[in-house]
Amino acid sequence: MKSVRSLAAGAALAAIAAGWSGAALAQETVTVWFTKGFYKGEDDALLAVVDKFQKATGVKVDLSLYSTEDCVTKSVGAVQAGTPPDVGFCTTYDFRTTGQWAFEGKLEDVTDVIEPLKGDILPDALVTTYLMNDKTKKKSYYAFPVQQQMMHITYWKDMLEEAGFKESDIPKSWNGYWDFWCDKVQGGLRAKGKRIYAVGHPLGVAASDTFYSFLTFANAHDAKVVDESGKIVLDDPKNKAAMVAAVKDYASISSRGCTPPSSVNWLDPDNNVAFHNRTIAMTHNATISIASKHLDDMNNQALTPEQREQAKKNYLDNIRTTQFPDKPDGKPLPNLAAVKTAVVFADGKNKKRGKEFMAFMMKDENLRPFVEGSLGRWLPTTKSGLASPFWTDGKDPHRALVYKQFSSGTIPFQFVYNYKFTAVNAENVWAKAVNRVLVDKVAPEQAVDEMIVRIKQIAG
C-alpha cells in the first residue's frame, strides 16, 4: 500500500471563502482517499486542490493516496466495517462498487452538488452517477463523474515497418484487422528471427483490462447482456449467439499464438510493460497511458538527455494511437466509456465537508488541471474540459486521435443499468469464460452457457 498524508498549511485561517457555509474549527478534518496517479502531474494537481481548499476553508484535508488495487480493497473493507473516509475516489469504483454501495444506502445523496453542474456534464457521464437506492426505492445522484476512459489501440510504427508493412496497409475490417497483425506482422517479425508477438491481449482473470477489452469485443458483436431496465437478456438466442462469437473471437488471438502465453496471467500493468519492452508490437488499452509514459519521460529531468530524446522520438514518431477496426458487420464500433466516480460515504464522520470538498474539486478551474495532469490518460467528463486546448489544438498526435474518437460519440457500459454487474465484473465472468475455452478446452457455447448461469446467480 502506498500512502501519503497532506498536512494543513499553518494554523487555522481566519478568512473563509465566500460561498462556504459556517466557520471551520481549527482542527476540523475531512478524510479523503484517492488512487495515486500514474504521473507526478496528477498528484501535483490534486495536492494543489487540497491546498486551495484548506486555505479557503481552514479545514484540514487528511489525504491518502493508494495504488489502484489497494484503493478499492481498503475502501471495501472500511465500508463493511462502518469506518469509511468522508470522500473516496478509486479508479475502479465504477466497475466494482459504486452501484452496489448506492443500492445499499452506503453513499450520500449528492444531488444538491450535481444539479448546478448538470449543464456542463456530458450526458453519458451523468447517467453513470444516477443510481438506485433500495432504501429510498428511487434513483438519485450518488457519485461525481470525475473523469472517464475509452479503449484504444497502441502500436509500434517502427516495428510495423520492420515487419515490412506501412500504416496504410492496416485493414479497417474486423477479421482482416486481427489477421493482419497475427499473420502478416507477426510472421514478418518472426522471419527476421525475432521472438515477438504481434498482440498484447489481456486474458488474466484478476485484470480489469481483460473485462474492458473483452466487453469491447462483445460490443463489436452486438452482444447485449442487460437492457435499460436492468433485466438480463443475454439468454435471448440472438444475444447468446453474439456472445459465443465474442468468446470465440477473443480466445482465438491466444489459441493462434498471437499473444504471449503469459498473458493468461497478466495483471493490469503487464501489457504496458510488454509494450515498453518491445516484446509485443501492438496492444489494446483502456487509456493512452502507454504513449503518455514516453511523454512523461521526455520531460523528466531525472533522465539523461539521450533518454529524453529517445522518449520524444518514441512519443512523436514511433508510437501510434488509433481506434478499433469496424465491427464484423462493417459498421463503426461505438466507443464504450467508463466514468470514474468519486463518492461521499454516508457513514463518513464529516460528510458535510466531504461534499464541500467534492464541490470544490468539481469546479472547472480545479477539475481540469487534475484531469489534464494525467497527460491524456483520462478524458474530461465536462463540456468545458473537452473544449480545452489540451484536447482541441491538434498538436499532440495521441490526444488528437482520442479527441476525434471521443467526439464521434460514446455509449455507457451496460452495468450502469444493473448495479449487480459490479459484482459480475469483480468476479470477471468474462475472462473466466475465455479461459474455460483456452485452458479447459470447452466449447465456446458451453462457456457462454456457464457464463449465463453465473450472471443470473449474481445479478438476476
N, C-alpha and C positions, 0 to 999 in steps of 0.2 A: 504494500500500500504506500502510495506517495501522498504526503500531506504537507501543506504549508498553512501557516496562520498569519493573517494580516492584523496588525495592531492599530487601534485608533491613534491618529496623529495628535499627540499632546493631550492636554486636559480638555474637558468638555467645552465646546464652543458656545458662546452666549447667543450668537445670532442664529436664528432658524430661518431657512429659506422660505420665501412666501409660497403659499400653497400647501404646506405640510402642516397637518393638524397637531396641535399640542406641543408642549415643550418636552424635549427628551431629557431624561435624568442623566447625570454624569456617567454612570456605569451601565446604562441601558444597552443591551446587546441583542443583535439579530444574528442567528446562526445560519450560515449559507454553505451548501455543499455543491461543488461543480466538478465536472470532468476536466481533468488537466488538458490543456491544449497540446496539439502536435507541435506547434511553433511558439516561439517566445512572444511573438506579436499578439497571439490570442490571450495569453496570460497577462501580458502588459496592459492590454486594453481592458481586461476585466479588473485588474488592480487599479486602473485609473478611475473606473466607475465606482469601485469601492471607496476610493479616496474622496471622490467628489461627493458621494452620498454621506460619508462620515462628516465632511466639512459642512454640508448643507443641513444636516440634522443633529449632529452631536452624538449620533448613535454609533456605537462600535459594531463593526461587522466582523464576526468571527468566521473567517473564510477557510474552508478546507478544499484542497484540490486532490482528486483521486484518479487513478488510472481508469480506463473505460470499464473494465470488468469489476474492479473494486468498488467503483462508484455505485453501480446498481446493486451489487451484492450487499454492501454496507447499508444502503438505503432500505432494501427489503427487510433486512434484519431489524433495523431501527423502527420501521413502521410496525412490524409484528410485535416488537417489544413495547410499543407505545411511546418511544423516545426519539421521534424523528427530528431533523433540523426544522427550522422555520421555512427555509427555501431549499429546494433541490433541483438541480439541472444536470442530469446524466444523459449522455447522447444515445443511450439505448432505452430510455424510459418509454418512448413512443412504441417501440416494438414489444416491450416486455411487461410494462407495469402500469402506465398512466391510466388506460381504460379500466383496468381492474380496480385500481385504487379509487377512481371516481365512482364506480359502481358500488363499491363497499362503503362509501362515505368517508374515505380517508383523506380527501382533499378539500381544501377551502374553495368555496364558490368565488370566482374572481371576475364575475360579470361586470361589477362596478368599475373595474380597471380596464377590461377589454372593450366595453361599449364605446368610450370616447376614441378608441384606436381603430375601431372596425373599418372605417372608411379607408384606412391606409393598409390594412392587412389583406394579403392576397386571398381570394375566396377558398382555394383548396387548402391553404394553410389554416384558415379559420375553422373549417369543418372538422379538422383533426382535434380541435380543443373543445368541441361542443359534444359533451359526453353525458351518458345516462347515470343517474344516481338512484340506486334501488331503494334507498331510504326515503327520498323525496318523491320517487316514482316519476321523475321528469328529467329532461335534459337541461344542462346549463353549461356555462364556460368554466372549466375546471383546470385549465392549463394555459400557458403562454407560448405562442409559436415563435420561438427564438430564431431558428434557422432551419434550413432544410437541405436535402441531398437528392441527387439523381444518379442513375447508372451511366457510366461512360466506358469507352474502350480506350486503352492506352497502349501504344506500340512503339518499338524502336524503329525509326525510319532507316537508320543506317544498317540495322540487321536485315530489314526487308530488302534493302538494296544488295546486301551481301549475298542474300539467297537468290538474287538475280531478278528481282521484280521492282516495279515502280509503284507509287501510291495509286496511280490511275488504273493499275491492274486489279485493285481490290474490288471484288463484286459487291453489289448492293443487295442481291437476293439472299435470303436466309440460308438455304442449303449451300449455295455457291460460296458464300462468305466463309463458313466453317470448313468446307472442303478446301478452299484456297489456303487457309492458314495451316490446316492439319496435313494436307497432302503436299501442296506445292512449296510453301515457305519452309515447313519443317524438312521436307525432302531436300530442298536446295541447301539448307544449312548442314544437314547430315552428310550430303555429298561432299562437303568441304571438310569432313572429318570432325565436325563439332557436335558434341553431345548436347544439343539444345532442343528444348521442347517449344513448340510454337505457341501454346496457350497456357497461361496460368489460370487454372479452372478450380475455384474453391469447392471442396467437397466435404470438409470437416463438419461433423455434427455440432461441434462446440463453437462454430464460427457464425456470426451474424452475416458475414459476407456470403455464406453459402445460401441462406434463405433469400437474401436480397437478389442474388444472381439467379437462383432457381425461379423465383417468382417473376423475374423478368422473362425467362423462357416460357413460363406458364402464361404470362400476359401475351407473349408473341403468338401462342397457340389459342388464345381466347378461352382459356380455361377459367370459368367463373366458379368461385368457391362459395361465396355468400352474396345474397342480394342486399339491397339497401335497407331492408327491414331487419337484417341480421340473420335471416334464415339460411341454413346450409343448403346449397343447391348443387354441390359437387357430384351427387349421385344421379343427377339428371344425365341420361345417356350421352347427350352431346357434350356436356362438360366433362364427364368421366373420360370420354374418348380423347378430348383435348388434353386432359391431364396425363393420360397414358402416353400421348405423343410427346409431351413436355418431358416426362421422366425418361423416356427412351432417348430423346434428343440430348438431354443434359448428361446422361450416363455415357452416351456414345463418345463424347470428347475424351473420356478416360479410357473406355474399352478399346478405342482405336490407337491408344498410346500417344495421345497428343498433349497430355499434361503430365507433369512429374508424378510418379507413383506416390510420393509423399503427400500429394495434395489431398488424399483421403483423410489425412490427419491435420491439415492446415488449420491454424487459428487466424484471426483477422489480419495480423500484420504480415503473414507469410507470403502471400502473393506479391506484396510490395517488396519484401526482401528478395524474393526470387527475381523480380524485375530489375531491381537495382544491381543485383549480382550478375545480370545478363545471362541467366540460365533459362529464361523464357523470352520469347520475342514480343508477346502481347498478353494482356490480361484485361478482364473487365473488373471495374471497381466502382463503388458507390460514391466516390468523391474523386477530385483530381489531386489527391494527396501525393500520388506518386510523382507527378510532374512538379508539384509545389515544393517537394523536398529539394529539388535542384534549384528552384528559385530561392529558397531559403539559403542553400549552400552558397550560391553565387554572391550573396550579400553578407555572408558570415565572415567577419574579420578574424575569427579564430583559425580559419583555414588559410593555407598558403595561397599566394597569387595564382599558382598553377592549378590548384584545386578549384579555386573560384572561377577561373577561366574555363575549365572543363565543365563545371556545373552550368555556366552560362551557355556554352555550346550545346550541352545536352538539352537545356530548357528551351532554347530558341530554335535549334536545328534538328537535334537527333530524336527528340521525343515528340510524339503526336498524340493529341487527344481528339477523339471523334465519338460518334454515337453508334448505337447498334444498327445492324442492317434492317431492311424492311422485314415485315412479318412473312411467314410462309405463304400467305395469300397475296403477297405483293403490296399490301398497304403499309403506310408508315407505322412504326411501332410507337404507341403512346408512351410518354415518359412517366414512370411511377415515381412520385415524390414522397419522401419520408420526412415528416416535420418533427424536428427535435423540440421537445416540450420541457418547460420549467414549471414547477408546481409549488404551491404553498400548502403545507400539510396542516390538516385540521387539528392534529394533536401537538402542533408546534407551540413552544412556550411563548413566543412573541410573534404570532402570525399576523397581527396588525402591522407591525413593522416589516414583516416579510412581504406583505402585499405592497407596502410603500416602496420597498427596495426594488421589487419587480416592476412597479410602475415607473420608477426612475430608470431602471435598466432598459425598458422598452421605448424610452424616448429616442427619437432618431439620432440625436447627437451622441447618444451613448451606445445604442444597439449597433449602429452602422460600423463604428470602428472595431467593435468586438467581432462582428461577422467578417469584416474585411481583414482582420488580423489573422484569419486562417489562410490567407493567401489564395482564396478561391476554393478552398476545400469545402466550405459551406456556402450555401446560397441564401440570399435575403428572403424573408417572409413578408416584406412590406413593399408597396409600390415605390415609396421614396428610396428605399435601399436598392431596389433593382434599377432605379433611374440614375444611380451614382456613376460618375465617370469611371470608377473602378471596373465596372462591367461594360459600360457603353462606348468607351473611347476606341475600342477595337485594336489597341496597341499590343495587348498581350494575346498571343495566339491561342492559349489554352482557355483563358476566360472568355475570349471572343466566341469560341465554339460553344462553351457552356451557356453563354447568354443567348446565342442563337437557338440552341437546343431547348432551353427553358422557355424562351419566348414563343416557341411553337406549341406550347401547351403541356399541362401536366394532369395526371389523374391521381387520386389518393389510393393508398393500399386498401384492400378490401377489409382489413382488420378494423378500420375505423367504424365499420357498421356492426361489429360484434366484438365487444371488449374481450371476450374469452379467447379470441385469437392471439392475444398477447401470450397466453399460456401455450397455444399451439406453436407460436414462433419460438418461445423459450425452450420447448421440447424439440423443436426443429424436425417436425414430422416430414418435412420436405427432403431434408438431407438424409433422413433415415430411409425413406423410400428409395432414393437413388442408390444408397449404399446396399440396400437389400438386393438390388439388381446387380451391382458391381461385385460385392463381396460374397453374398449368399447365393448368387446366380438364380434368383427367382425371376419369373417373367414380369415385365412392367405392369401388366394387367393385375397380377396378384399384389404387387407392391402398392398399386393405387387402391385396390380393394381394402388392403390393410390400413392405408392412409385414411380412407373414408371412415372406416370403423373407429379409428382412434380420434379423428377430428370430431365425430359425433359424440364420443365419450367425453371429450374435453369441452366442446363448445355447443353441443346440441341442446 
